[in-house]
Amino acid sequence: MAAPEFDAELDARGLYCPEPVMMLHNRINDVAPGRILRVIATDPSTTRDIPRFCQFLGHELVNETEQDGEFVYLIRRGE
């Protein structure tokens, strides 16, 4: 199965809470509604923080994976 496509990317590797979510809050505004932002992070707290961010702000968490200590999120921007 091919990896889903994305329109923009945020590399938050090496950053720790609250920096990844703060950067996500700014970067999601650069993505048009309905488009997908890919976020790569190494902080395990993002597994809790990013789904909550999406839930509270009306974005869709399309996919969430973890491999070799990197967490990858695909987020579809809401309206």
ChimeraX commands (.cxc) that place a marker at each C-alpha (Angstrom):
marker #1 position 0.00,0.00,0.00 radius 0.5
marker #1 position 1.40,3.38,-0.99 radius 0.5
marker #1 position 1.86,6.07,1.63 radius 0.5
marker #1 position -0.83,8.77,1.56 radius 0.5
marker #1 position 0.17,12.00,-0.11 radius 0.5
marker #1 position 0.60,15.27,1.75 radius 0.5
marker #1 position 0.73,18.92,0.76 radius 0.5
marker #1 position 3.13,20.37,3.34 radius 0.5
marker #1 position 5.45,19.13,6.06 radius 0.5
marker #1 position 6.56,20.11,9.56 radius 0.5
marker #1 position 9.76,18.58,10.90 radius 0.5
marker #1 position 9.63,18.74,14.70 radius 0.5
marker #1 position 12.28,16.10,15.35 radius 0.5
marker #1 position 14.41,16.83,18.39 radius 0.5
marker #1 position 11.88,19.22,19.91 radius 0.5
marker #1 position 10.03,18.59,23.16 radius 0.5
marker #1 position 6.65,19.56,24.57 radius 0.5
marker #1 position 5.24,22.11,24.03 radius 0.5
marker #1 position 7.31,23.08,20.97 radius 0.5
marker #1 position 5.94,20.53,18.44 radius 0.5
marker #1 position 2.33,21.55,19.05 radius 0.5
marker #1 position 3.19,25.25,19.10 radius 0.5
marker #1 position 4.90,24.85,15.72 radius 0.5
marker #1 position 1.95,22.79,14.45 radius 0.5
marker #1 position -0.45,25.54,15.50 radius 0.5
marker #1 position 1.46,28.02,13.32 radius 0.5
marker #1 position 2.20,25.69,10.40 radius 0.5
marker #1 position -1.38,24.39,9.95 radius 0.5
marker #1 position -2.39,27.96,9.04 radius 0.5
marker #1 position -0.12,27.76,5.98 radius 0.5
marker #1 position -2.11,24.79,4.66 radius 0.5
marker #1 position -5.38,25.34,2.80 radius 0.5
marker #1 position -8.53,23.79,4.31 radius 0.5
marker #1 position -8.89,20.19,3.17 radius 0.5
marker #1 position -5.17,19.82,2.46 radius 0.5
marker #1 position -2.85,17.52,4.40 radius 0.5
marker #1 position 0.09,18.46,6.62 radius 0.5
marker #1 position 2.64,15.79,7.48 radius 0.5
marker #1 position 4.26,16.17,10.90 radius 0.5
marker #1 position 7.38,14.25,11.94 radius 0.5
marker #1 position 8.29,14.30,15.63 radius 0.5
marker #1 position 10.47,12.40,18.11 radius 0.5
marker #1 position 8.75,13.48,21.34 radius 0.5
marker #1 position 6.48,10.66,22.61 radius 0.5
marker #1 position 4.14,13.24,24.17 radius 0.5
marker #1 position 2.98,14.10,20.64 radius 0.5
marker #1 position 1.02,10.82,20.63 radius 0.5
marker #1 position -1.25,12.48,23.18 radius 0.5
marker #1 position -0.93,16.14,22.22 radius 0.5
marker #1 position -1.44,16.02,18.44 radius 0.5
marker #1 position -4.69,13.98,18.48 radius 0.5
marker #1 position -6.05,16.40,21.11 radius 0.5
marker #1 position -4.93,19.38,19.04 radius 0.5
marker #1 position -6.85,17.99,16.06 radius 0.5
marker #1 position -9.95,17.19,18.11 radius 0.5
marker #1 position -10.16,20.59,19.77 radius 0.5
marker #1 position -9.43,22.65,16.64 radius 0.5
marker #1 position -11.51,20.67,14.14 radius 0.5
marker #1 position -8.75,19.06,12.08 radius 0.5
marker #1 position -8.79,15.41,10.97 radius 0.5
marker #1 position -5.99,13.10,12.07 radius 0.5
marker #1 position -5.83,10.98,8.91 radius 0.5
marker #1 position -2.98,8.71,9.95 radius 0.5
marker #1 position -0.58,8.23,12.85 radius 0.5
marker #1 position 2.44,5.91,12.77 radius 0.5
marker #1 position 5.60,5.29,14.76 radius 0.5
marker #1 position 8.79,3.77,13.42 radius 0.5
marker #1 position 12.27,3.77,14.93 radius 0.5
marker #1 position 11.41,6.47,17.45 radius 0.5
marker #1 position 9.84,8.82,14.92 radius 0.5
marker #1 position 6.16,9.67,15.06 radius 0.5
marker #1 position 4.52,10.63,11.78 radius 0.5
marker #1 position 1.10,12.29,11.59 radius 0.5
marker #1 position -1.01,13.18,8.60 radius 0.5
marker #1 position -3.44,15.97,9.46 radius 0.5
marker #1 position -6.18,17.24,7.16 radius 0.5
marker #1 position -6.85,20.88,7.93 radius 0.5
marker #1 position -10.40,21.69,8.89 radius 0.5
marker #1 position -12.33,24.75,7.80 radius 0.5
marker link #1:1,2 radius 0.2
marker link #1:2,3 radius 0.2
marker link #1:3,4 radius 0.2
marker link #1:4,5 radius 0.2
marker link #1:5,6 radius 0.2
marker link #1:6,7 radius 0.2
marker link #1:7,8 radius 0.2
marker link #1:8,9 radius 0.2
marker link #1:9,10 radius 0.2
marker link #1:10,11 radius 0.2
marker link #1:11,12 radius 0.2
marker link #1:12,13 radius 0.2
marker link #1:13,14 radius 0.2
marker link #1:14,15 radius 0.2
marker link #1:15,16 radius 0.2
marker link #1:16,17 radius 0.2
marker link #1:17,18 radius 0.2
marker link #1:18,19 radius 0.2
marker link #1:19,20 radius 0.2
marker link #1:20,21 radius 0.2
marker link #1:21,22 radius 0.2
marker link #1:22,23 radius 0.2
marker link #1:23,24 radius 0.2
marker link #1:24,25 radius 0.2
marker link #1:25,26 radius 0.2
marker link #1:26,27 radius 0.2
marker link #1:27,28 radius 0.2
marker link #1:28,29 radius 0.2
marker link #1:29,30 radius 0.2
marker link #1:30,31 radius 0.2
marker link #1:31,32 radius 0.2
marker link #1:32,33 radius 0.2
marker link #1:33,34 radius 0.2
marker link #1:34,35 radius 0.2
marker link #1:35,36 radius 0.2
marker link #1:36,37 radius 0.2
marker link #1:37,38 radius 0.2
marker link #1:38,39 radius 0.2
marker link #1:39,40 radius 0.2
marker link #1:40,41 radius 0.2
marker link #1:41,42 radius 0.2
marker link #1:42,43 radius 0.2
marker link #1:43,44 radius 0.2
marker link #1:44,45 radius 0.2
marker link #1:45,46 radius 0.2
marker link #1:46,47 radius 0.2
marker link #1:47,48 radius 0.2
marker link #1:48,49 radius 0.2
marker link #1:49,50 radius 0.2
marker link #1:50,51 radius 0.2
marker link #1:51,52 radius 0.2
marker link #1:52,53 radius 0.2
marker link #1:53,54 radius 0.2
marker link #1:54,55 radius 0.2
marker link #1:55,56 radius 0.2
marker link #1:56,57 radius 0.2
marker link #1:57,58 radius 0.2
marker link #1:58,59 radius 0.2
marker link #1:59,60 radius 0.2
marker link #1:60,61 radius 0.2
marker link #1:61,62 radius 0.2
marker link #1:62,63 radius 0.2
marker link #1:63,64 radius 0.2
marker link #1:64,65 radius 0.2
marker link #1:65,66 radius 0.2
marker link #1:66,67 radius 0.2
marker link #1:67,68 radius 0.2
marker link #1:68,69 radius 0.2
marker link #1:69,70 radius 0.2
marker link #1:70,71 radius 0.2
marker link #1:71,72 radius 0.2
marker link #1:72,73 radius 0.2
marker link #1:73,74 radius 0.2
marker link #1:74,75 radius 0.2
marker link #1:75,76 radius 0.2
marker link #1:76,77 radius 0.2
marker link #1:77,78 radius 0.2
marker link #1:78,79 radius 0.2
view
